[in-house]
Amino acid sequence: MKFLIAGLGNIGAEYDGTRHNIGFSILDALAKASNIVFTDGRYGATATLALKGRQLILLKPSTYMNLSGNAVRYYLQKEKIPVENLLVVVDDLSLPFGTLRLKGKGSSAGHNGLKHIEETLGTQSYARLKFGLGNDFPKGGQIDFVLGRFPAEQQALLPEKEARAAEIIKSFCLAGLAITMNQYNNKD
């Protein structure tokens, strides 16, 4: 059984470590903990994780956030993965910092990466793991906030939060959406 785990972010050194790239950071942490490495390919960098008879294709799209759907669609088709085995890891301004929420479907809530995936796949019915950034920015400051870096006190907490996100990803693939949501949502 195959799964596509797409961590959203923007490529390029200027985006490394930014809030908007938390999807990349979570997949990097999972890959490092699993002793696997990403290789560059069409539409993104991928790594394959074997997990109890399941194959997890980790994807960091190289299409930039606003065109994430192109990479997601390509790898779903290439690997013959059904959309119900897709999990998108993404930043979320509506959740407090470090809060992790797994959802089975929903709107893009203005997130350009999710919006493009929805448009490209023609559905809002795909799982997403949201990582809360908080919304501590002045009116009109959203872009600078998401493209900014985490302050030191939040950076210190990232390894623990990324490890928790990796647990949720593995549980999604092993136990399924409903059990994982029940086990992890609202337990931050």
C-alpha positions in Angstrom: 0.0 0.0 0.0 1.4 3.4 -1.0 0.9 6.8 0.4 2.0 10.3 -0.8 3.1 12.6 2.0 3.5 16.1 0.5 5.2 18.7 2.7 4.5 22.2 1.3 7.1 24.9 1.1 9.2 27.1 -1.3 12.5 26.0 -2.8 15.6 28.2 -2.4 18.0 29.1 0.4 16.1 32.4 1.1 13.1 30.3 2.2 14.9 27.7 4.4 13.7 27.8 7.9 10.8 30.2 7.2 7.3 29.5 8.8 5.8 28.9 5.3 8.3 26.0 4.8 7.3 24.0 7.9 6.0 21.2 5.6 9.5 20.8 4.2 11.0 20.9 7.7 8.7 18.2 9.0 9.5 15.9 6.1 13.2 16.6 6.5 12.9 15.6 10.2 11.0 12.4 9.4 13.6 11.5 6.7 16.5 12.2 9.0 15.0 10.1 11.8 14.3 7.3 9.4 17.8 7.4 7.8 16.6 8.1 4.3 17.6 10.9 2.0 15.8 13.0 -0.6 16.7 12.9 -4.3 15.8 15.6 -6.7 13.3 14.6 -9.4 10.6 15.9 -11.7 8.5 18.5 -9.8 10.3 18.0 -6.5 12.5 16.1 -4.1 11.3 12.6 -3.0 12.3 10.0 -0.4 10.7 6.6 0.1 10.1 5.3 3.6 9.1 1.7 4.2 6.8 1.3 7.2 5.3 -2.0 8.2 4.4 -3.1 4.7 3.5 0.4 3.5 5.5 2.6 1.2 5.5 6.3 2.0 6.6 8.6 -0.8 7.7 11.8 0.9 7.5 14.8 -1.5 8.9 18.3 -1.2 7.5 20.1 -4.4 9.9 22.2 -6.3 7.0 24.1 -8.0 6.8 26.8 -5.3 3.9 27.0 -3.0 1.4 28.5 -5.5 1.8 25.6 -7.9 2.0 22.7 -5.4 -0.9 20.9 -7.1 1.2 20.1 -10.2 3.7 18.1 -8.1 1.0 16.4 -6.1 -1.0 15.3 -9.1 2.2 14.1 -10.9 3.3 11.9 -8.1 -0.2 10.6 -7.4 -0.5 9.5 -11.0 3.1 8.3 -11.4 3.0 6.1 -8.2 -0.7 5.1 -8.8 -1.7 6.4 -5.3 -5.4 7.1 -4.7 -6.3 10.5 -3.3 -7.4 9.0 0.0 -3.8 8.0 0.5 -2.6 11.6 0.1 -1.6 13.6 3.2 -0.5 17.3 2.7 1.6 18.8 5.5 1.0 22.6 5.6 1.3 25.7 7.8 -1.8 27.3 9.2 -2.3 30.9 10.6 -5.5 30.1 12.4 -3.9 27.7 14.9 -1.7 28.7 17.8 2.0 28.0 17.3 2.9 24.4 17.3 -0.7 23.1 17.3 -1.1 20.1 15.0 -4.5 19.3 13.4 -5.3 16.5 11.1 -8.3 16.9 8.8 -9.8 14.7 6.2 -11.0 17.5 4.0 -11.8 21.2 4.0 -11.4 24.5 2.2 -8.0 26.0 1.4 -8.8 28.8 4.0 -6.9 31.2 1.7 -3.7 29.0 1.7 -2.3 29.2 -1.9 -0.7 25.8 -1.8 -3.9 24.1 -0.7 -5.9 26.2 -3.1 -3.8 25.0 -6.1 -4.0 21.4 -4.9 -7.8 21.6 -4.7 -8.0 23.2 -8.2 -5.6 20.7 -9.7 -7.2 17.6 -8.1 -10.8 18.9 -8.4 -11.6 18.1 -4.8 -11.3 19.3 -1.2 -11.5 15.7 0.0 -7.8 15.0 0.8 -6.2 14.8 4.2 -4.0 17.6 5.5 -1.9 17.9 8.6 -1.8 21.6 9.7 1.0 23.1 11.7 -0.1 26.2 13.6 2.0 29.3 13.1 -0.2 31.6 15.2 -1.2 35.0 13.9 0.9 37.4 15.8 1.4 40.0 13.0 0.0 43.4 12.3 -2.9 43.9 9.7 -1.4 43.5 6.3 1.7 41.8 7.6 0.7 38.2 6.8 3.2 37.7 3.9 6.2 39.0 5.9 5.1 36.8 8.8 4.8 33.5 6.9 8.1 34.2 5.0 9.8 35.2 8.3 11.7 32.8 10.5 10.6 31.4 13.9 11.9 33.4 16.9 14.4 31.6 19.1 11.9 30.4 21.7 9.8 28.8 19.1 12.8 27.3 17.2 13.8 25.6 20.4 10.4 23.8 20.4 10.5 22.8 16.7 12.3 19.4 17.0 9.7 18.2 19.5 6.8 19.5 17.3 8.3 18.0 14.2 8.7 14.6 15.9 5.1 14.7 16.9 4.1 15.6 13.4 6.1 12.5 12.2 4.2 10.3 14.6 0.9 11.6 13.2 2.1 11.0 9.6 3.0 7.4 10.5 -0.3 6.8 12.3 -2.2 8.1 9.3 -0.6 5.5 7.1 -0.9 2.7 9.6 -4.1 3.3 11.5 -6.0 5.5 9.2 -7.5 9.0 9.3 -10.3 8.5 11.9 -8.2 6.8 14.5 -5.3 9.2 14.1 -7.6 12.2 14.3 -9.1 10.8 17.5 -5.7 10.0 19.0 -3.9 13.2 18.2 -6.2 16.2 17.6 -6.8 18.4 20.6 -4.0 16.8 22.5 -1.3 19.4 22.1 
